[in-house]
Amino acid sequence: MIVTITDGAQTQIKEMMQDEPAEAKLRFGVKGGGCSGLSYALGFEEEINEDLDVVEVINEIPVVIFKQDIPMLEDTVIDFKENLMGGGFSITNPQAAYSCGCGSSFRPEDYKGEIEKC
């Protein structure tokens, strides 16, 4: 298993998937940008490229990950946390050598790309 989806995240994702087409899957990945260099991408997608993507069912959620992102996401935990201000997804990534205070961007040890200002 590449990533873990907690029960709290699973509940929230399943609720969100009710508004998506039946064939939609959760796409989790990495994109350039953010104050640490990379940002997480989390959304729904219906089309999969079998040459470029990996599909796994994780905690009853079909998840699509771009093969190239796997080394940066290995053993990552996706959680959903609620507080007085509402709720949101929380991502814990052991591959992140540095994470921004906002929690939405990170940088692995060997990252060579551009870093933006917060």
C-alpha positions as CSV (number, residue, x, y, z in Angstrom):
1,M,0.0,0.0,0.0
2,I,1.5,3.3,-1.1
3,V,-0.6,5.5,1.2
4,T,-2.9,5.1,4.2
5,I,-6.4,6.6,4.4
6,T,-7.7,6.9,8.0
7,D,-11.3,6.1,8.9
8,G,-12.0,9.8,9.4
9,A,-10.7,10.6,5.9
10,Q,-12.5,7.7,4.4
11,T,-15.8,8.9,5.8
12,Q,-15.3,12.4,4.4
13,I,-14.1,11.1,1.0
14,K,-17.0,8.8,0.6
15,E,-19.4,11.7,1.4
16,M,-17.7,13.8,-1.2
17,M,-17.8,11.0,-3.8
18,Q,-21.6,10.9,-3.6
19,D,-21.5,14.1,-5.7
20,E,-19.2,12.6,-8.3
21,P,-19.9,10.1,-11.2
22,A,-19.9,6.5,-10.2
23,E,-16.6,5.7,-11.9
24,A,-14.8,8.6,-10.2
25,K,-11.7,7.7,-8.2
26,L,-9.7,9.8,-5.7
27,R,-6.5,11.1,-7.3
28,F,-3.7,11.9,-4.9
29,G,-0.4,13.3,-6.1
30,V,2.2,16.0,-6.1
31,K,2.5,19.2,-8.1
32,G,5.1,21.9,-8.3
33,G,4.6,25.0,-6.3
34,G,4.1,26.1,-2.7
35,C,6.6,27.6,-0.3
36,S,8.4,24.3,0.3
37,G,8.7,23.5,-3.4
38,L,5.9,20.9,-3.9
39,S,2.2,20.8,-3.0
40,Y,-0.2,17.9,-2.6
41,A,-3.0,17.4,-5.2
42,L,-6.2,15.8,-4.0
43,G,-9.3,15.5,-6.2
44,F,-11.5,13.2,-8.2
45,E,-10.9,11.8,-11.6
46,E,-12.7,9.4,-13.9
47,E,-10.0,8.7,-16.5
48,I,-6.9,6.7,-15.8
49,N,-3.8,6.2,-17.9
50,E,-2.7,2.6,-17.2
51,D,0.8,3.4,-18.5
52,L,1.3,6.3,-16.1
53,D,-1.0,5.6,-13.1
54,V,-1.4,3.1,-10.4
55,V,-4.8,2.3,-8.9
56,E,-5.2,0.8,-5.5
57,V,-8.3,0.4,-3.3
58,I,-7.3,1.8,0.1
59,N,-9.8,1.6,3.0
60,E,-12.6,1.0,0.5
61,I,-11.6,4.1,-1.6
62,P,-10.3,3.7,-5.2
63,V,-7.1,5.8,-5.3
64,V,-5.2,6.8,-8.4
65,I,-1.5,7.9,-8.1
66,F,0.8,8.9,-10.9
67,K,3.7,6.4,-10.9
68,Q,6.3,9.1,-10.9
69,D,4.9,10.5,-7.6
70,I,5.1,7.2,-5.6
71,P,8.7,7.7,-4.2
72,M,7.6,11.1,-2.8
73,L,4.3,9.7,-1.3
74,E,5.4,6.3,0.0
75,D,3.9,5.6,3.5
76,T,2.0,8.9,3.5
77,V,-1.1,9.1,5.8
78,I,-4.2,11.0,4.7
79,D,-6.4,12.0,7.6
80,F,-9.4,14.3,8.2
81,K,-9.5,16.5,11.3
82,E,-12.3,18.6,12.6
83,N,-12.0,21.5,15.0
84,L,-14.0,24.6,16.0
85,M,-13.2,26.3,12.7
86,G,-14.4,23.4,10.6
87,G,-12.4,20.5,9.2
88,G,-9.8,19.6,6.6
89,F,-7.5,16.9,5.3
90,S,-4.2,16.5,7.0
91,I,-1.3,14.8,5.2
92,T,1.6,13.2,7.1
93,N,4.4,12.3,4.7
94,P,7.6,10.6,6.1
95,Q,9.3,11.5,2.8
96,A,9.1,15.2,3.5
97,A,12.4,16.5,4.8
98,Y,10.7,19.9,5.2
99,S,7.1,21.0,5.4
100,C,5.6,24.5,5.4
101,G,3.7,25.7,8.4
102,C,0.5,25.7,6.3
103,G,0.9,22.0,5.9
104,S,0.0,21.9,2.2
105,S,3.5,22.0,0.8
106,F,6.6,19.9,1.4
107,R,10.1,19.2,0.1
108,P,11.8,15.8,0.0
109,E,15.5,15.5,0.9
110,D,16.7,15.4,-2.8
111,Y,14.3,18.1,-4.2
112,K,16.1,20.3,-6.8
113,G,13.2,22.6,-7.9
114,E,12.2,26.2,-7.2
115,I,10.9,27.2,-3.8
116,E,8.3,30.0,-3.6
117,K,7.8,32.5,-0.7
118,C,4.9,32.0,1.7
